[in-house]
Amino acid sequence: MGVKVSTGLVVTTEAMIGLINSHFSVSVSTSMTAKLGNTISIPTPVNKTTHAEYGVYRLRNTGKSYIIYSNCQTSTKNTVTSYSPDYVGWYVWETSA
């Protein structure tokens, strides 16, 4: 599983001579690999069923994106959501039989 987050920001500044545009790009990436052939042993209580899934599990990250202007005013705040790999391993749960 891999993740890559890219975003762009365009900043416009008016100058006496003309209009100046600047573009800022941000890119973050990471990756994780889950290998086959893993085993797990779990004691299961009577009248229960144990389930297990092996894989790459991810974190959900949320935040706010906005611009702070030179006069200390801020733009509208937008919610930004991204996902990043957290760990490789087992997810285990039990249900009634």
C-alpha positions in Angstrom: 0.0 0.0 0.0 1.4 3.4 -0.9 0.1 6.9 -0.3 1.0 10.1 -1.9 -0.5 13.5 -1.1 0.1 16.4 -3.5 -1.3 19.9 -3.2 -0.7 23.2 -4.9 -1.1 26.8 -3.7 -1.1 29.8 -5.9 -0.4 33.2 -4.3 -1.1 36.4 -6.1 0.5 39.7 -5.1 -0.2 43.0 -6.8 2.9 45.1 -7.3 3.3 48.6 -8.8 4.9 47.2 -11.9 2.4 44.4 -12.5 1.0 41.2 -11.1 3.3 38.6 -9.5 2.1 34.9 -9.3 3.9 32.4 -7.2 3.1 28.6 -7.1 4.0 26.4 -4.1 3.8 22.6 -4.4 3.9 20.2 -1.5 4.3 16.4 -2.0 4.5 13.8 0.7 4.8 10.0 0.1 5.4 6.8 2.0 4.8 3.1 1.5 4.5 -0.2 3.4 4.5 -3.8 2.3 2.6 -6.7 3.7 4.2 -10.1 3.0 2.3 -13.4 2.6 3.1 -16.5 4.8 2.4 -15.0 8.2 0.6 -17.1 10.8 -1.1 -16.3 14.1 -2.4 -18.5 16.9 -5.2 -17.2 19.1 -7.0 -19.0 22.0 -10.7 -18.9 21.2 -13.3 -19.1 24.0 -16.1 -21.6 23.9 -19.1 -20.5 21.7 -17.0 -17.8 20.0 -15.5 -17.5 16.5 -12.2 -15.7 16.1 -11.6 -13.8 12.8 -8.2 -12.4 11.7 -7.1 -10.4 8.7 -3.5 -9.6 7.8 -2.6 -6.4 5.9 -1.5 -2.8 5.9 -3.7 -0.6 8.1 -4.0 3.1 7.6 -4.7 6.2 9.7 -7.2 8.8 8.6 -5.9 12.3 9.1 -8.1 15.4 9.0 -7.2 19.0 9.3 -8.1 22.5 8.1 -6.6 24.4 5.2 -6.8 28.2 4.9 -4.7 31.2 4.0 -3.6 34.0 6.5 -3.4 37.3 4.6 -1.0 40.1 5.4 -3.8 42.0 7.1 -4.3 39.0 9.5 -7.6 38.1 7.8 -8.1 34.4 6.9 -9.7 32.8 4.0 -12.6 30.3 4.3 -11.4 27.1 6.1 -11.6 23.9 4.2 -11.5 20.4 5.7 -8.7 18.3 4.3 -8.6 14.5 4.7 -5.7 12.2 3.9 -4.8 8.6 4.6 -1.4 7.3 5.6 -0.1 3.8 6.2 0.1 3.1 10.0 1.2 -0.5 10.5 1.5 -3.9 8.9 -0.1 -6.7 11.0 -3.1 -8.6 12.2 -6.6 -7.3 12.8 -8.4 -9.8 15.1 -11.9 -9.8 16.5 -14.4 -12.3 18.0 -18.1 -13.0 17.3 -20.6 -15.2 19.0 -20.8 -18.6 17.4 
